[in-house]
Amino acid sequence: MQFSAGRAPRRATRAVTLAHPSNPVVVGGDAPISIQSMTITKTADVEGTLAQVYALAAAGADIVRCTCNRQDAAEGLAQIVPRSPVPIVADVHNNHLMAFAALEAGVACLRLNPGNITDPTKIKDIAREAKDRGVPIRIGVNGGSLDSALYEKHGGKVTPEAMVESAEQELRYFDEVGFDDVKISVKASNVPLMIEAYRQLADVTDHPLHLGVTEAGPPPAGLVKATAGIATLLAEGIGDTIRYSLTADPVEEARAGRVLLEAMGLRERKNVDLIACPSCGRAEIDVIQVAKEAMEAFADRQIPLQIAVMGCVVNGPGEARDADLGIAAGRKKGHLFVRGQNVAVVPEDEMVESLVRWADLIMEEGVDGALGRAESGAAEAAEADRVALLEEQGDDANASGVKVDLIRKTIADH
């Protein structure tokens, strides 16, 4: 890796993999620094949450976190995970049962706050289950919810030492059950405190670190605070994945993360930012293959557009409506859409070629010009195929209901 003047070599860490059928993300090691954000919808609102996940992915998020604080949220995750274009992290709050439920739903990672779940037995039970399933855990220490015992031990205030001790204590519980697939954060809303906590943590562990200034607030002040903390540490070679915590549309978090990493030379700008669904029970095509062909077709073109390849016309256009251009399969046809609006219907074997043609059109005439060339009847054809596929496949093509039943059984059994 080449390093710019004034930036320290990146700290060596272990690598943690967040699994996904088509877009697995490695955090740490020599992997690119990844960008994260978190949905602000109710996770039980499956369609609303998925729409936000796709918007975040289109804006540059490599990983998306969803809250899992209740049973209906866990049941929502069972339906969200198989349709998400990126790995999903479950944010487990005070109820340890939600960790088991989220694992049953198939999430790629758990986030545990040591200040919320403090019982060592429960913590170790979660770690055992995560280990058995090959799912990593983020130890998410937060200055605003530090374990009261550590708070008192360190003079009744939050200190860098207290935050690092919280993370180390959680690591010891994990070590007792042989679990080490871990990444760590020590976030605070106070920027100097956050910076010093991460510096101290980097000195005592080689686990990958998730950077962030928690509760940074609304832009522009929130952007400045978050950038001050994250960029300072990145310039010192500390940090493997980042999240801006803004009081704003989470899409702004993902965009800010991408801009920062590109500005610091830590992520290369792509010609095309291609997102694709991971393929699920509704897929009408080999999504991974079509996405691969699309990337190859755009490889040498200077086209800075967000382009989506979706496996079905039932959910595709809605989930990827924030992309500049996309295509969704349906009944041996490809339905092209620009900013969520259907513009053309093409034969399945011409999907990639049509994407390239419409991308060139957008570059030449802009989005409005492309929308002005929409084919008559394209929207009606897409709706007809959507209805036909729903009739053929039913409402639960991903068998999410089975996972929901397992979640309920898991909670009942514990």
C-alpha positions as CSV (number, residue, x, y, z in Angstrom):
1,M,0.0,0.0,0.0
2,Q,1.2,3.5,-0.8
3,F,1.1,6.1,2.0
4,S,0.8,9.8,1.5
5,A,3.2,12.1,3.3
6,G,2.1,12.9,6.8
7,R,0.1,9.7,7.4
8,A,1.5,6.9,9.5
9,P,1.5,3.3,8.2
10,R,-1.7,1.6,9.0
11,R,-1.7,-0.4,12.3
12,A,-1.5,-4.2,11.8
13,T,-4.6,-6.0,13.0
14,R,-6.4,-9.3,12.8
15,A,-9.0,-9.7,10.0
16,V,-12.7,-10.2,10.8
17,T,-15.1,-11.2,8.0
18,L,-18.8,-10.2,7.9
19,A,-20.4,-12.9,5.7
20,H,-22.7,-12.1,2.8
21,P,-23.6,-14.2,-0.3
22,S,-22.3,-11.7,-2.8
23,N,-20.7,-8.8,-0.8
24,P,-18.7,-10.2,2.2
25,V,-16.8,-7.4,4.0
26,V,-13.4,-8.0,5.7
27,V,-12.6,-5.6,8.5
28,G,-9.0,-5.3,9.5
29,G,-5.9,-7.0,8.1
30,D,-5.0,-5.4,4.8
31,A,-8.7,-4.9,3.7
32,P,-9.8,-1.4,2.7
33,I,-11.2,0.7,5.5
34,S,-15.0,0.1,5.4
35,I,-17.9,2.5,5.9
36,Q,-20.8,1.8,8.2
37,S,-24.1,3.5,9.0
38,M,-27.3,2.5,10.9
39,T,-30.9,2.5,9.9
40,I,-33.3,4.8,11.8
41,T,-36.5,3.0,10.8
42,K,-38.2,0.5,13.1
43,T,-36.6,-2.8,12.1
44,A,-40.1,-4.5,12.2
45,D,-40.9,-2.3,9.2
46,V,-39.2,-4.6,6.8
47,E,-39.9,-2.7,3.6
48,G,-39.1,0.7,5.1
49,T,-35.9,-0.6,6.6
50,L,-34.8,-2.4,3.4
51,A,-35.4,0.8,1.4
52,Q,-33.0,2.6,3.8
53,V,-30.5,-0.2,3.6
54,Y,-30.4,0.1,-0.2
55,A,-30.1,3.9,0.0
56,L,-27.2,3.6,2.4
57,A,-25.5,1.0,0.2
58,A,-26.0,3.3,-2.8
59,A,-24.4,6.2,-0.8
60,G,-21.3,4.1,0.0
61,A,-22.0,2.1,3.1
62,D,-20.3,-1.3,3.1
63,I,-22.0,-2.5,6.3
64,V,-25.4,-1.5,7.8
65,R,-26.5,-1.8,11.4
66,C,-30.1,-2.3,12.5
67,T,-31.5,-2.2,16.0
68,C,-32.6,-5.5,17.5
69,N,-34.2,-4.5,20.8
70,R,-37.5,-6.5,20.5
71,Q,-38.9,-9.7,19.2
72,D,-40.6,-8.0,16.3
73,A,-37.3,-6.4,15.3
74,A,-35.6,-9.8,15.3
75,E,-38.4,-11.2,13.1
76,G,-38.0,-8.2,10.8
77,L,-34.3,-9.1,10.5
78,A,-35.2,-12.6,9.4
79,Q,-36.8,-11.0,6.3
80,I,-34.3,-8.2,5.8
81,V,-31.0,-10.2,5.9
82,P,-31.7,-12.4,2.8
83,R,-32.6,-9.2,0.8
84,S,-29.9,-6.9,1.9
85,P,-27.1,-5.9,-0.5
86,V,-24.6,-5.6,2.3
87,P,-23.9,-7.4,5.6
88,I,-26.3,-6.6,8.4
89,V,-25.1,-6.0,12.0
90,A,-27.7,-6.4,14.8
91,D,-27.4,-3.8,17.6
92,V,-28.4,-5.8,20.7
93,H,-29.4,-3.6,23.6
94,N,-30.2,-4.7,27.2
95,N,-32.0,-8.0,26.4
96,H,-29.5,-10.8,25.9
97,L,-32.2,-12.9,24.3
98,M,-32.2,-10.6,21.3
99,A,-28.6,-11.7,20.5
100,F,-29.8,-15.3,20.1
101,A,-32.8,-14.1,18.1
102,A,-30.6,-12.0,15.8
103,L,-28.2,-14.9,15.2
104,E,-31.2,-17.1,14.3
105,A,-32.2,-14.4,11.8
106,G,-28.9,-14.8,10.1
107,V,-27.1,-11.5,10.8
108,A,-23.5,-11.1,9.8
109,C,-22.4,-9.6,13.1
110,L,-23.6,-8.6,16.6
111,R,-22.9,-5.4,18.5
112,L,-22.8,-5.8,22.2
113,N,-22.5,-2.8,24.6
114,P,-20.7,-4.0,27.8
115,G,-22.5,-1.3,29.7
116,N,-25.9,-2.8,28.8
117,I,-25.4,-6.5,29.2
118,T,-23.1,-7.0,32.3
119,D,-23.9,-10.6,33.4
120,P,-20.7,-12.6,32.6
121,T,-22.8,-15.8,32.2
122,K,-25.0,-14.2,29.6
123,I,-22.1,-12.6,27.8
124,K,-20.3,-15.9,27.5
125,D,-23.5,-17.7,26.4
126,I,-23.8,-15.2,23.5
127,A,-20.1,-15.6,22.6
128,R,-20.5,-19.4,22.5
129,E,-23.4,-19.2,20.2
130,A,-21.7,-16.7,17.9
131,K,-18.6,-18.9,17.8
132,D,-20.7,-21.9,16.8
133,R,-22.2,-19.9,14.0
134,G,-19.0,-18.2,12.8
135,V,-20.5,-14.7,13.5
136,P,-18.2,-12.0,14.8
137,I,-19.1,-9.6,17.6
138,R,-18.3,-5.9,18.0
139,I,-17.6,-4.9,21.5
140,G,-19.2,-1.4,21.5
141,V,-18.0,0.5,24.5
142,N,-19.8,3.9,24.8
143,G,-18.8,6.7,27.1
144,G,-22.4,7.5,27.8
145,S,-23.4,4.0,29.0
146,L,-20.2,2.9,30.8
147,D,-20.7,0.0,33.3
148,S,-21.4,1.8,36.7
149,A,-18.8,-0.3,38.5
150,L,-16.1,1.0,36.1
151,Y,-17.5,4.5,36.3
152,E,-17.1,4.5,40.1
153,K,-13.7,2.8,40.0
154,H,-12.3,5.6,37.8
155,G,-13.3,8.4,40.1
156,G,-17.0,8.8,39.0
157,K,-16.2,10.0,35.5
158,V,-15.6,8.6,32.0
159,T,-11.9,8.3,31.3
160,P,-10.0,6.7,28.4
161,E,-8.7,4.2,30.9
162,A,-12.2,3.2,32.0
163,M,-13.4,2.7,28.4
164,V,-10.3,0.6,27.5
165,E,-10.8,-1.5,30.7
166,S,-14.4,-2.1,29.7
167,A,-13.3,-3.5,26.4
168,E,-10.6,-5.6,27.9
169,Q,-13.0,-7.1,30.5
170,E,-15.4,-8.1,27.7
171,L,-12.5,-9.7,25.8
172,R,-11.6,-11.8,28.9
173,Y,-15.2,-13.2,29.0
174,F,-14.8,-14.1,25.3
175,D,-11.4,-15.7,25.9
176,E,-12.9,-18.0,28.5
177,V,-15.1,-19.6,25.8
178,G,-12.5,-19.5,23.1
179,F,-14.1,-16.7,21.1
180,D,-11.8,-14.1,19.4
181,D,-13.7,-13.1,16.2
182,V,-14.0,-9.6,17.6
183,K,-13.8,-5.9,16.6
184,I,-13.9,-3.1,19.1
185,S,-15.1,0.5,19.5
186,V,-14.6,2.9,22.4
187,K,-16.8,5.8,21.3
188,A,-17.5,9.1,23.2
189,S,-19.1,12.4,22.3
190,N,-16.1,14.2,23.6
191,V,-13.5,14.2,20.7
192,P,-10.3,14.4,22.8
193,L,-11.6,11.6,25.1
194,M,-12.5,9.5,22.1
195,I,-9.1,10.0,20.4
196,E,-7.1,9.1,23.6
197,A,-9.3,6.0,24.3
198,Y,-8.6,4.6,20.8
199,R,-4.9,5.4,21.1
200,Q,-4.7,3.5,24.4
201,L,-6.8,0.6,23.0
202,A,-4.5,0.3,19.9
203,D,-1.6,-0.2,22.3
204,V,-3.1,-3.2,24.0
205,T,-4.9,-5.2,21.3
206,D,-4.5,-6.2,17.7
207,H,-8.2,-6.6,17.2
208,P,-9.6,-4.4,14.4
209,L,-11.1,-1.1,15.6
210,H,-14.3,0.6,14.6
211,L,-14.0,4.4,14.8
212,G,-16.6,6.9,15.6
213,V,-17.6,10.0,17.7
214,T,-20.9,9.0,19.2
215,E,-23.8,11.5,19.3
216,A,-21.8,14.0,17.2
217,G,-25.0,15.9,16.5
218,P,-26.4,17.6,13.4
219,P,-24.4,18.9,10.5
220,P,-22.3,21.0,10.1
221,A,-21.0,20.8,13.7
222,G,-21.6,17.0,13.8
223,L,-19.6,16.5,10.6
224,V,-16.7,18.6,12.0
225,K,-16.6,16.8,15.3
226,A,-16.8,13.3,13.8
227,T,-14.2,14.2,11.1
228,A,-11.9,15.6,13.8
229,G,-11.9,12.4,15.7
230,I,-11.9,9.9,12.9
231,A,-9.5,11.6,10.6
232,T,-7.0,12.2,13.4
233,L,-6.8,8.5,14.2
234,L,-6.8,7.4,10.6
235,A,-3.8,9.8,10.0
236,E,-2.0,7.9,12.8
237,G,-2.7,4.6,11.2
238,I,-5.5,3.6,13.7
239,G,-8.8,2.4,12.5
240,D,-10.3,-0.4,10.2
241,T,-13.9,0.7,9.8
242,I,-15.7,4.0,10.5
243,R,-19.1,5.4,11.2
244,Y,-20.3,9.0,11.3
245,S,-23.0,9.3,14.0
246,L,-25.0,12.3,12.8
247,T,-28.4,13.7,13.8
248,A,-29.5,13.5,10.2
249,D,-30.6,11.2,7.4
250,P,-28.2,8.2,7.7
251,V,-27.4,8.5,4.0
252,E,-25.5,11.6,5.0
253,E,-23.3,9.4,7.3
254,A,-22.4,7.1,4.5
255,R,-21.6,9.9,2.1
256,A,-19.5,11.6,4.7
257,G,-17.5,8.4,5.3
258,R,-16.8,7.9,1.6
259,V,-15.8,11.5,1.1
260,L,-13.4,11.3,4.1
261,L,-11.7,8.1,3.0
262,E,-11.4,9.3,-0.6
263,A,-10.0,12.6,0.6
264,M,-7.4,10.9,2.7
265,G,-6.4,8.5,-0.1
266,L,-7.7,5.5,1.9
267,R,-10.3,4.4,-0.7
268,E,-10.1,4.6,-4.4
269,R,-12.9,6.4,-6.3
270,K,-14.8,3.9,-8.5
271,N,-16.0,4.6,-12.0
272,V,-19.3,2.9,-11.2
273,D,-20.6,2.3,-7.7
274,L,-22.4,-0.9,-8.5
275,I,-24.8,-2.4,-5.9
276,A,-26.6,-5.6,-6.2
277,C,-29.0,-7.7,-4.1
278,P,-27.5,-10.9,-2.7
279,S,-30.0,-13.1,-4.5
280,C,-32.8,-14.6,-2.6
281,G,-36.0,-16.7,-3.1
282,R,-37.4,-14.2,-5.5
283,A,-34.4,-13.9,-7.8
284,E,-35.2,-14.5,-11.5
285,I,-31.6,-14.4,-12.7
286,D,-28.1,-15.3,-11.5
287,V,-27.6,-11.9,-9.8
288,I,-23.9,-12.5,-9.0
289,Q,-23.1,-13.4,-12.6
290,V,-25.0,-10.4,-14.0
291,A,-23.4,-8.1,-11.5
292,K,-20.0,-9.5,-12.5
293,E,-20.8,-8.9,-16.2
294,A,-21.9,-5.4,-15.5
295,M,-18.7,-4.6,-13.6
296,E,-16.7,-6.0,-16.5
297,A,-18.7,-3.9,-19.0
298,F,-18.1,-0.7,-17.0
299,A,-14.5,-1.5,-16.1
300,D,-12.9,1.0,-18.5
301,R,-15.5,3.6,-18.6
302,Q,-15.3,6.9,-16.6
303,I,-19.0,6.8,-15.5
304,P,-19.4,7.9,-11.8
305,L,-22.9,6.6,-11.4
306,Q,-24.6,4.4,-8.8
307,I,-26.0,1.4,-10.7
308,A,-28.1,-1.4,-9.2
309,V,-28.6,-5.0,-10.4
310,M,-31.6,-6.5,-8.8
311,G,-32.8,-10.1,-9.0
312,C,-36.5,-9.4,-9.2
313,V,-39.0,-6.8,-10.2
314,V,-41.1,-7.4,-7.0
315,N,-38.8,-5.6,-4.7
316,G,-35.9,-4.3,-6.8
317,P,-37.0,-0.9,-8.1
318,G,-38.2,0.2,-4.7
319,E,-35.2,-1.1,-2.7
320,A,-32.7,0.6,-5.2
321,R,-34.7,3.7,-5.9
322,D,-31.9,6.0,-4.9
323,A,-29.5,4.5,-7.5
324,D,-29.0,6.6,-10.6
325,L,-29.7,3.6,-12.8
326,G,-30.8,0.0,-12.3
327,I,-32.2,-3.1,-13.8
328,A,-34.5,-5.7,-12.3
329,A,-35.3,-9.1,-13.7
330,G,-38.9,-10.4,-14.2
331,R,-40.3,-13.2,-16.3
332,K,-37.4,-13.4,-18.8
333,K,-37.2,-9.6,-19.2
334,G,-35.1,-6.8,-17.7
335,H,-36.9,-3.7,-16.3
336,L,-34.7,-0.7,-16.5
337,F,-35.3,2.2,-14.0
338,V,-33.8,5.6,-13.5
339,R,-34.0,7.0,-10.0
340,G,-36.7,4.4,-9.2
341,Q,-38.8,5.2,-12.3
342,N,-39.3,2.5,-15.0
343,V,-38.0,3.6,-18.3
344,A,-37.6,0.5,-20.5
345,V,-38.2,-3.2,-20.9
346,V,-35.5,-5.3,-22.6
347,P,-34.9,-9.0,-23.2
348,E,-33.1,-10.8,-20.3
349,D,-30.0,-11.5,-22.4
350,E,-29.6,-7.7,-23.2
351,M,-29.7,-6.5,-19.6
352,V,-26.0,-5.6,-19.3
353,E,-25.8,-4.0,-22.7
354,S,-28.9,-1.9,-22.0
355,L,-27.4,-0.8,-18.7
356,V,-24.3,0.5,-20.5
357,R,-26.5,2.2,-23.1
358,W,-28.6,4.0,-20.6
359,A,-25.6,4.9,-18.5
360,D,-24.1,6.7,-21.5
361,L,-27.5,8.4,-22.1
362,I,-27.5,9.7,-18.5
363,M,-24.0,11.0,-18.9
364,E,-24.9,12.7,-22.1
365,E,-28.3,14.1,-21.3
366,G,-28.6,14.0,-17.5
367,V,-31.2,12.2,-15.4
368,D,-34.0,14.4,-16.6
369,G,-33.0,13.8,-20.2
370,A,-33.0,10.0,-19.6
371,L,-36.4,10.1,-17.9
372,G,-37.7,12.0,-20.9
373,R,-36.8,9.0,-23.1
374,A,-38.8,6.6,-21.0
375,E,-40.7,4.0,-23.2
376,S,-44.4,4.1,-23.2
377,G,-45.8,1.2,-21.1
378,A,-42.6,0.4,-19.2
379,A,-44.1,1.1,-15.8
380,E,-47.2,-0.9,-16.6
381,A,-45.2,-3.9,-17.9
382,A,-43.1,-3.9,-14.7
383,E,-46.2,-3.8,-12.5
384,A,-47.8,-6.6,-14.5
385,D,-44.7,-8.8,-14.0
386,R,-44.6,-7.9,-10.3
387,V,-48.1,-9.0,-9.8
388,A,-47.6,-12.2,-11.8
389,L,-44.5,-13.1,-9.7
390,L,-46.3,-12.5,-6.5
391,E,-49.1,-14.8,-7.6
392,E,-46.6,-17.5,-8.5
393,Q,-44.2,-17.2,-5.5
394,G,-46.5,-15.9,-2.8
395,D,-45.7,-13.3,-0.2
396,D,-42.8,-15.2,1.5
397,A,-40.5,-16.5,-1.2
398,N,-37.6,-16.4,1.2
399,A,-39.2,-18.7,3.7
400,S,-38.7,-15.9,6.3
401,G,-41.7,-17.3,8.2
402,V,-39.6,-20.4,9.2
403,K,-36.9,-18.1,10.7
404,V,-39.5,-16.1,12.5
405,D,-40.8,-19.3,14.1
406,L,-37.2,-20.3,15.1
407,I,-36.7,-16.8,16.7
408,R,-39.9,-17.3,18.7
409,K,-38.8,-20.8,19.8
410,T,-35.3,-19.5,20.6
411,I,-36.6,-16.8,22.9
412,A,-39.1,-19.2,24.5
413,D,-36.4,-21.8,25.1
414,H,-34.1,-19.4,26.9
